[in-house]
């Protein structure tokens, strides 16, 4: 709602573990429109987003649901108490209930339809000629098609933005291309340059407030809001400039497209030419390979906090590779930084981009060096820690763990930790958690899907184990570990 902008962690951005875009859900209308399936809407809302299909005849299948499923049943489950059955499904986040009218029932029980209407759960009739597997295949096919369309749209938008940035009038060209790609309106602040349809007054006022918020010193890097029937987002650029977007609807890949435009506009509106560094960022955008984008180096990661202008700091350090944040500034420089008036700096050891993980390690080193600089009240501190402890500190280890495990619910984390602790043994894991072994299989499979990782790979298992251990240490008292209590439904 207007006046309450959200930050970049808003789920509306739709960011997954590997970045956007996530697979869009399948609209219930698409399934109802499939004549081969012959599904019929009987009760509850006619709209829902389906993320998967699950079939069960259990009286209470809710512990096996992750949310967003179309649950299929032949009627054995809800036979005794339809209202309690539907209430449990709705509470578990099921998207809809599909009822097969054969072989148990010749028609959908009226009490079940009434319960679905009462609890707001869509109810579909599945005809005898339609196997449940056909419904599952249809959902999978529609999800794959939607993901392919979204990936293609994002890729084409990125290429079009890069082409627009090479035009003689790059800034208005990028703005016009971004507005066309998002199907909405965009604005650059300050300066009043914009593209796309004129916004209604409530949307424009809310967007202006967002732009001022991310554009001021110490403001967030991005923020979102909704007003005037539009989804609004703002992105901080170089100095105190900002990019705003307003769209009637928001697709999963919109944040990725807008972020690319924000990087290009940062380069195009910089106070001095970006030179080789701008070319490096362009190569990074197009090729996605930091090692290929940057020169051989060495490079220095810098973390800074102070009261000055981040853009002026970057100029003093001879770089435009700048990441202003709410809690400070990150930079990447190709020469050894010196102390700067009004700032405290933490500087990494020299890093060579071609070495695997070198830049991420340098970033962590700079963060720890800045902590030492602030503790000692010195204008600059350099990385000095040797050995493994110097490579991975507790704060960055916890940040990595939360980023890696972010897609997993507490129940999925607990199940995965127990499964790893018992070396992948389903029965012992189930016994330690107090659940059925099929629940363990389902949750581990769902975790692998959300993480997009091969859990048979020992390197993956090792990384996840350390991440889970680190997350447990940061969770504080009361954290439930494997074997300490029954897992809650995922």
C-alpha positions as CSV (number, residue, x, y, z in Angstrom):
1,X,0.0,0.0,0.0
2,X,1.2,3.6,-0.6
3,X,3.5,5.0,2.0
4,X,5.0,1.7,3.1
5,X,7.7,0.8,0.6
6,X,9.3,-2.6,1.0
7,X,13.0,-3.3,0.7
8,X,14.8,-5.5,-1.8
9,X,14.0,-8.7,0.1
10,X,10.4,-8.4,-0.8
11,X,9.1,-11.7,-2.2
12,X,7.6,-9.7,-5.1
13,X,11.1,-9.7,-6.6
14,X,10.8,-13.5,-6.9
15,X,14.4,-14.2,-6.5
16,X,15.5,-17.8,-6.4
17,X,18.6,-19.5,-5.2
18,X,20.3,-19.1,-8.6
19,X,18.7,-15.7,-9.4
20,X,15.7,-14.8,-11.4
21,X,13.5,-15.8,-13.1
22,X,11.7,-18.4,-11.1
23,X,9.2,-20.7,-12.9
24,X,5.8,-19.0,-12.9
25,X,3.0,-21.1,-11.5
26,X,0.3,-22.6,-13.7
27,X,-2.9,-20.7,-13.7
28,X,-5.9,-22.8,-12.8
29,X,-7.7,-21.4,-15.8
30,X,-5.1,-23.0,-18.1
31,X,-5.9,-26.5,-16.7
32,X,-9.6,-25.9,-16.9
33,X,-9.1,-24.8,-20.5
34,X,-7.4,-28.0,-21.5
35,X,-10.1,-30.0,-23.3
36,X,-8.2,-33.2,-23.2
37,X,-8.3,-33.2,-19.4
38,X,-11.9,-32.3,-19.2
39,X,-11.7,-30.8,-15.7
40,X,-14.7,-29.0,-14.3
41,X,-14.7,-26.2,-11.7
42,X,-17.3,-26.9,-8.9
43,X,-16.7,-24.7,-5.9
44,X,-14.3,-22.2,-4.3
45,X,-12.4,-19.5,-6.3
46,X,-11.9,-20.0,-10.0
47,X,-8.4,-18.6,-9.8
48,X,-5.2,-20.1,-8.2
49,X,-1.5,-20.6,-9.0
50,X,-0.5,-24.3,-9.2
51,X,3.1,-25.1,-8.5
52,X,2.8,-28.9,-8.5
53,X,0.6,-32.0,-8.3
54,X,0.2,-34.5,-5.4
55,X,-2.1,-37.5,-5.2
56,X,-3.2,-39.0,-1.9
57,X,-6.0,-41.0,-0.3
58,X,-4.9,-40.3,3.2
59,X,-7.3,-38.7,5.7
60,X,-4.7,-36.0,6.4
61,X,-2.2,-35.4,3.5
62,X,-1.3,-32.0,4.8
63,X,2.1,-33.1,6.3
64,X,3.2,-34.1,2.8
65,X,2.4,-30.7,1.2
66,X,4.8,-27.9,0.6
67,X,2.1,-25.4,-0.5
68,X,0.8,-24.6,-4.0
69,X,-0.1,-28.2,-4.9
70,X,-3.2,-29.4,-6.8
71,X,-4.1,-32.3,-4.6
72,X,-5.8,-35.2,-6.4
73,X,-8.0,-37.7,-4.6
74,X,-10.5,-40.4,-5.5
75,X,-12.5,-39.7,-2.4
76,X,-11.3,-42.1,0.3
77,X,-9.5,-39.3,2.2
78,X,-12.3,-36.8,2.8
79,X,-15.0,-39.4,3.3
80,X,-15.4,-39.2,7.1
81,X,-15.1,-35.5,7.7
82,X,-15.0,-33.3,4.6
83,X,-14.9,-30.0,6.4
84,X,-11.9,-30.9,8.6
85,X,-10.2,-32.4,5.5
86,X,-10.6,-29.3,3.5
87,X,-9.6,-27.0,6.4
88,X,-6.3,-28.9,6.8
89,X,-5.6,-28.6,3.1
90,X,-6.3,-24.9,3.1
91,X,-4.1,-24.4,6.1
92,X,-1.3,-26.3,4.4
93,X,-1.5,-23.9,1.5
94,X,-2.9,-26.3,-1.2
95,X,-3.8,-24.5,-4.4
96,X,-6.8,-26.6,-5.3
97,X,-8.4,-30.0,-4.8
98,X,-9.1,-32.3,-7.7
99,X,-11.7,-35.0,-7.1
100,X,-11.8,-38.1,-9.3
101,X,-15.4,-39.4,-9.6
102,X,-14.4,-43.0,-10.1
103,X,-14.0,-45.6,-8.8
104,X,-15.1,-44.7,-5.2
105,X,-17.8,-42.1,-6.0
106,X,-20.1,-41.5,-9.0
107,X,-20.3,-37.8,-8.3
108,X,-18.5,-35.3,-6.0
109,X,-20.1,-35.3,-2.6
110,X,-22.2,-32.1,-1.9
111,X,-20.7,-31.8,1.6
112,X,-17.2,-31.6,0.1
113,X,-18.2,-28.9,-2.4
114,X,-19.8,-26.9,0.5
115,X,-16.6,-27.3,2.6
116,X,-14.4,-26.1,-0.3
117,X,-16.7,-23.0,-0.8
118,X,-16.6,-22.3,2.9
119,X,-12.8,-22.5,3.2
120,X,-12.0,-20.8,-0.2
121,X,-10.3,-23.9,-1.7
122,X,-10.9,-24.4,-5.5
123,X,-12.6,-27.8,-6.2
124,X,-12.2,-29.5,-9.6
125,X,-14.0,-32.6,-10.9
126,X,-11.7,-35.0,-12.6
127,X,-13.7,-37.2,-15.1
128,X,-13.2,-41.0,-15.1
129,X,-11.4,-40.9,-18.5
130,X,-8.7,-38.6,-17.2
131,X,-5.8,-40.4,-15.2
132,X,-4.3,-38.4,-12.4
133,X,-0.9,-38.8,-14.1
134,X,-2.3,-36.9,-17.1
135,X,-3.1,-33.9,-14.9
136,X,0.4,-34.0,-13.4
137,X,2.0,-34.2,-16.9
138,X,-0.1,-31.3,-18.1
139,X,1.0,-29.1,-15.1
140,X,4.7,-30.0,-15.7
141,X,4.3,-29.2,-19.4
142,X,2.7,-25.9,-18.8
143,X,5.3,-24.9,-16.1
144,X,8.2,-25.8,-18.5
145,X,6.6,-23.7,-21.3
146,X,6.1,-20.8,-18.9
147,X,9.7,-20.9,-17.7
148,X,11.0,-21.1,-21.3
149,X,8.9,-18.1,-22.3
150,X,10.1,-16.1,-19.3
151,X,13.8,-17.0,-19.9
152,X,13.5,-16.1,-23.5
153,X,11.9,-12.7,-22.7
154,X,14.6,-11.9,-20.1
155,X,17.4,-12.8,-22.5
156,X,15.9,-10.8,-25.4
157,X,15.4,-7.8,-23.0
158,X,19.0,-7.9,-21.9
159,X,20.3,-8.0,-25.4
160,X,18.0,-5.1,-26.4
161,X,19.1,-3.0,-23.5
162,X,22.8,-3.6,-24.4
163,X,22.0,-2.5,-28.0
164,X,20.2,0.6,-26.8
165,X,23.2,1.6,-24.6
166,X,25.4,1.7,-27.7
167,X,23.2,4.2,-29.5
168,X,24.2,7.9,-29.9
169,X,21.5,8.9,-27.3
170,X,22.0,6.0,-24.9
171,X,20.1,7.2,-21.8
172,X,16.7,7.8,-23.4
173,X,17.2,4.7,-25.6
174,X,17.7,2.5,-22.6
175,X,14.7,4.1,-20.8
176,X,12.5,3.5,-23.8
177,X,13.6,-0.1,-24.2
178,X,13.2,-0.8,-20.5
179,X,9.6,0.6,-20.6
180,X,8.8,-1.6,-23.6
181,X,10.4,-4.7,-22.1
182,X,8.4,-4.3,-18.8
183,X,5.2,-3.2,-20.4
184,X,5.0,-0.2,-18.2
185,X,6.5,3.2,-17.3
186,X,10.1,4.1,-16.1
187,X,11.6,7.3,-14.8
188,X,15.1,8.6,-14.1
189,X,15.6,10.7,-11.0
190,X,16.6,13.5,-10.7
191,X,16.1,15.1,-14.1
192,X,12.6,14.0,-14.9
193,X,13.5,11.8,-17.9
194,X,10.9,9.1,-18.4
195,X,9.4,6.7,-20.9
196,X,6.2,4.8,-21.2
197,X,2.5,5.7,-20.5
198,X,1.7,8.5,-18.1
199,X,1.0,7.2,-14.6
200,X,-2.1,7.9,-12.5
201,X,-1.4,10.5,-9.7
202,X,-1.3,8.0,-6.8
203,X,1.2,5.7,-8.6
204,X,3.4,8.6,-9.6
205,X,3.4,10.1,-6.1
206,X,4.4,6.7,-4.5
207,X,7.1,6.2,-7.2
208,X,8.5,9.6,-6.5
209,X,8.7,8.8,-2.8
210,X,10.6,5.6,-3.6
211,X,13.0,7.3,-5.9
212,X,13.9,9.9,-3.3
213,X,14.3,7.2,-0.7
214,X,16.8,5.0,-2.6
215,X,18.5,8.1,-4.1
216,X,19.5,9.7,-0.8
217,X,22.8,8.9,1.0
218,X,22.4,6.0,3.3
219,X,19.2,4.8,1.6
220,X,18.5,1.3,0.5
221,X,19.8,0.0,-2.9
222,X,16.2,-1.0,-4.0
223,X,12.7,-0.6,-2.7
224,X,9.2,-1.6,-3.9
225,X,5.6,-0.5,-3.3
226,X,2.1,-0.8,-4.8
227,X,-0.1,2.2,-5.6
228,X,-2.7,3.2,-8.3
229,X,-3.0,-0.3,-9.6
230,X,0.7,-0.5,-10.4
231,X,3.7,-2.5,-9.0
232,X,6.5,0.0,-8.3
233,X,10.2,-0.5,-7.9
234,X,13.2,1.9,-7.5
235,X,16.9,1.2,-8.0
236,X,19.8,3.3,-6.7
237,X,22.3,4.4,-9.4
238,X,25.6,6.2,-9.2
239,X,25.8,9.2,-6.9
240,X,22.3,10.0,-5.7
241,X,20.4,9.1,-8.9
242,X,17.7,6.4,-9.1
243,X,15.7,4.5,-11.6
244,X,12.0,3.8,-11.1
245,X,9.7,1.4,-12.8
246,X,5.9,1.1,-12.7
247,X,4.0,-1.9,-14.2
248,X,0.3,-3.0,-14.1
249,X,1.5,-6.6,-13.5
250,X,4.9,-8.0,-12.4
251,X,6.5,-11.0,-14.1
252,X,9.2,-13.1,-12.3
253,X,12.0,-11.8,-14.6
254,X,11.1,-8.1,-14.3
255,X,13.6,-7.5,-11.5
256,X,16.4,-9.1,-13.5
257,X,15.6,-6.9,-16.5
258,X,15.4,-3.7,-14.4
259,X,18.7,-4.5,-12.6
260,X,20.5,-4.8,-15.9
261,X,19.1,-1.5,-17.0
262,X,20.2,0.1,-13.7
263,X,23.8,-1.1,-14.1
264,X,23.9,0.3,-17.7
265,X,22.4,3.6,-16.6
266,X,24.9,3.8,-13.8
267,X,27.7,3.5,-16.3
268,X,26.1,6.0,-18.8
269,X,25.4,8.7,-16.1
270,X,28.8,8.4,-14.3
271,X,30.6,11.7,-13.8
272,X,33.7,10.5,-15.7
273,X,34.1,8.0,-18.6
274,X,34.2,4.4,-17.3
275,X,36.8,3.3,-19.9
276,X,38.1,-0.2,-19.5
277,X,36.0,-0.8,-16.4
278,X,32.8,0.0,-18.3
279,X,33.8,-2.5,-20.9
280,X,34.5,-5.0,-18.2
281,X,31.0,-4.6,-16.7
282,X,29.5,-4.8,-20.2
283,X,31.3,-8.1,-20.8
284,X,30.2,-9.3,-17.4
285,X,26.5,-8.5,-18.3
286,X,26.7,-10.2,-21.7
287,X,29.1,-13.1,-20.8
288,X,28.4,-13.6,-17.1
289,X,32.1,-14.5,-16.3
290,X,34.0,-12.2,-13.9
291,X,37.3,-13.8,-14.7
292,X,36.9,-13.0,-18.4
293,X,35.4,-9.6,-17.8
294,X,38.2,-8.2,-15.7
295,X,41.9,-7.7,-16.5
296,X,44.4,-10.0,-15.0
297,X,44.9,-7.8,-12.0
298,X,45.7,-7.9,-9.2
299,X,42.4,-6.4,-7.9
300,X,41.6,-5.1,-4.4
301,X,38.2,-5.4,-2.8
302,X,37.4,-2.5,-0.5
303,X,34.7,-2.0,2.1
304,X,34.2,1.5,3.4
305,X,32.0,3.5,5.8
306,X,32.0,7.2,6.1
307,X,30.1,10.4,5.6
308,X,31.4,11.4,2.2
309,X,30.0,10.9,-1.3
310,X,30.5,7.3,-2.5
311,X,31.1,8.4,-6.1
312,X,33.8,10.8,-5.0
313,X,35.4,7.9,-3.0
314,X,35.4,5.7,-6.1
315,X,36.9,8.5,-8.2
316,X,39.7,9.0,-5.6
317,X,40.4,5.2,-5.7
318,X,40.5,5.3,-9.5
319,X,37.5,3.0,-10.1
320,X,33.8,3.1,-11.1
321,X,33.2,-0.4,-9.8
322,X,31.0,0.8,-6.9
323,X,28.3,-0.8,-4.9
324,X,26.6,1.7,-2.5
325,X,24.7,0.0,0.3
326,X,22.7,1.0,3.3
327,X,25.5,0.0,5.7
328,X,28.5,1.2,3.6
329,X,30.2,1.0,0.3
330,X,31.9,-1.9,-1.6
331,X,34.4,-1.2,-4.4
332,X,36.8,-3.1,-6.6
333,X,40.0,-1.3,-7.6
334,X,42.9,-2.3,-9.8
335,X,45.5,-0.4,-7.7
336,X,46.3,-0.6,-4.0
337,X,44.0,1.8,-2.2
338,X,45.3,4.5,0.2
339,X,43.5,6.1,3.1
340,X,40.8,8.7,2.2
341,X,39.6,11.6,4.3
342,X,36.2,11.0,6.0
343,X,36.2,7.3,5.4
344,X,37.3,4.1,7.1
345,X,38.5,1.5,4.6
346,X,39.0,-2.3,4.8
347,X,41.2,-3.6,2.0
348,X,41.6,-7.2,0.8
349,X,44.8,-9.0,-0.2
350,X,45.5,-8.7,-4.0
351,X,43.2,-11.0,-5.9
352,X,43.5,-12.5,-9.4
353,X,40.0,-12.9,-11.0
354,X,41.0,-16.1,-12.9
355,X,41.4,-18.0,-9.6
356,X,38.2,-19.7,-8.6
357,X,36.4,-17.8,-5.8
358,X,39.1,-15.2,-5.7
359,X,36.8,-12.1,-5.8
360,X,34.4,-13.6,-3.2
361,X,37.3,-14.3,-0.9
362,X,38.6,-10.8,-1.4
363,X,35.2,-9.4,-0.5
364,X,35.1,-11.3,2.7
365,X,38.7,-10.2,3.6
366,X,37.8,-6.6,3.0
367,X,34.7,-6.9,5.3
368,X,36.8,-8.3,8.1
369,X,39.5,-5.6,7.6
370,X,36.9,-2.9,7.8
371,X,35.7,-4.3,11.2
372,X,39.3,-4.1,12.4
373,X,39.7,-0.5,11.1
374,X,36.5,0.6,13.0
375,X,37.5,-1.2,16.2
376,X,41.0,0.3,16.1
377,X,39.6,3.7,14.9
378,X,42.2,3.8,12.1
379,X,41.4,5.1,8.6
380,X,42.6,1.9,6.8
381,X,43.2,-1.7,7.6
382,X,44.4,-4.4,5.3
383,X,43.8,-8.1,5.3
384,X,46.4,-10.0,7.3
385,X,44.7,-13.2,8.6
386,X,46.5,-16.3,7.4
387,X,45.1,-19.8,7.1
388,X,41.5,-21.2,6.9
389,X,40.2,-18.9,9.6
390,X,41.2,-16.0,7.6
391,X,39.4,-17.2,4.5
392,X,36.0,-17.8,6.2
393,X,34.9,-15.8,9.2
394,X,31.8,-16.4,11.2
395,X,29.8,-13.5,9.7
396,X,30.4,-14.3,6.1
397,X,30.0,-18.1,6.7
398,X,26.5,-17.3,8.2
399,X,25.7,-15.0,5.3
400,X,26.7,-17.7,2.9
401,X,24.7,-20.3,4.8
402,X,21.5,-18.2,4.8
403,X,21.9,-17.4,1.1
404,X,22.4,-21.1,0.2
405,X,19.6,-22.4,2.5
406,X,17.2,-19.4,1.9
407,X,14.7,-21.4,-0.3
408,X,14.2,-24.1,2.4
409,X,11.5,-24.0,5.1
410,X,12.5,-24.9,8.7
411,X,11.0,-28.4,8.2
412,X,13.0,-28.9,5.0
413,X,16.2,-27.7,6.7
414,X,15.7,-30.0,9.6
415,X,14.9,-33.0,7.4
416,X,18.0,-32.3,5.2
417,X,20.3,-32.0,8.2
418,X,19.0,-35.2,9.7
419,X,19.4,-37.0,6.4
420,X,23.0,-35.8,6.0
421,X,23.8,-36.7,9.7
422,X,22.6,-40.2,9.0
423,X,24.6,-40.5,5.8
424,X,21.5,-40.6,3.6
425,X,19.8,-43.5,5.4
426,X,16.0,-43.0,5.0
427,X,14.9,-45.2,7.9
428,X,17.3,-43.8,10.5
429,X,16.5,-40.3,9.4
430,X,12.7,-41.0,9.7
431,X,13.1,-42.5,13.1
432,X,15.1,-39.6,14.4
433,X,12.6,-37.0,13.1
434,X,9.5,-39.0,14.1
435,X,8.0,-39.1,10.6
436,X,7.4,-41.7,7.8
437,X,10.3,-42.5,5.5
438,X,8.3,-41.4,2.5
439,X,8.0,-38.0,4.1
440,X,11.8,-37.9,4.4
441,X,12.1,-38.9,0.7
442,X,9.7,-36.3,-0.4
443,X,11.2,-33.5,1.6
444,X,14.8,-34.3,0.6
445,X,13.7,-34.5,-3.0
446,X,11.9,-31.1,-2.6
447,X,15.1,-29.6,-1.0
448,X,17.2,-30.8,-3.9
449,X,14.7,-29.2,-6.4
450,X,14.6,-25.9,-4.6
451,X,18.4,-25.8,-4.2
452,X,19.0,-27.0,-7.7
453,X,21.8,-29.2,-6.4
454,X,22.8,-32.9,-6.9
455,X,22.6,-34.4,-3.4
456,X,24.5,-37.5,-4.5
457,X,27.6,-35.2,-5.0
458,X,29.8,-35.5,-1.9
459,X,31.0,-31.9,-2.5
460,X,27.4,-30.7,-2.4
461,X,26.7,-32.7,0.7
462,X,29.8,-31.2,2.5
463,X,28.8,-27.7,1.6
464,X,25.2,-28.2,2.8
465,X,26.3,-29.8,6.0
466,X,28.6,-26.9,6.9
467,X,25.9,-24.4,5.9
468,X,23.3,-26.1,8.1
469,X,25.7,-26.3,11.0
470,X,26.5,-22.6,10.6
471,X,22.8,-21.7,10.4
472,X,22.1,-23.7,13.5
473,X,24.8,-21.8,15.4
474,X,23.3,-18.5,14.3
475,X,19.7,-19.5,15.2
476,X,20.1,-19.0,18.9
477,X,18.5,-20.9,21.8
478,X,15.4,-23.0,21.0
479,X,16.6,-24.3,17.6
480,X,15.3,-27.7,16.9
481,X,18.0,-30.1,15.6
482,X,17.7,-33.6,14.3
483,X,16.2,-36.0,16.7
484,X,15.2,-33.3,19.2
485,X,11.5,-33.3,18.3
486,X,9.0,-34.0,15.5
487,X,9.4,-32.0,12.3
488,X,6.6,-29.7,11.4
489,X,4.9,-30.0,8.0
490,X,7.1,-28.5,5.2
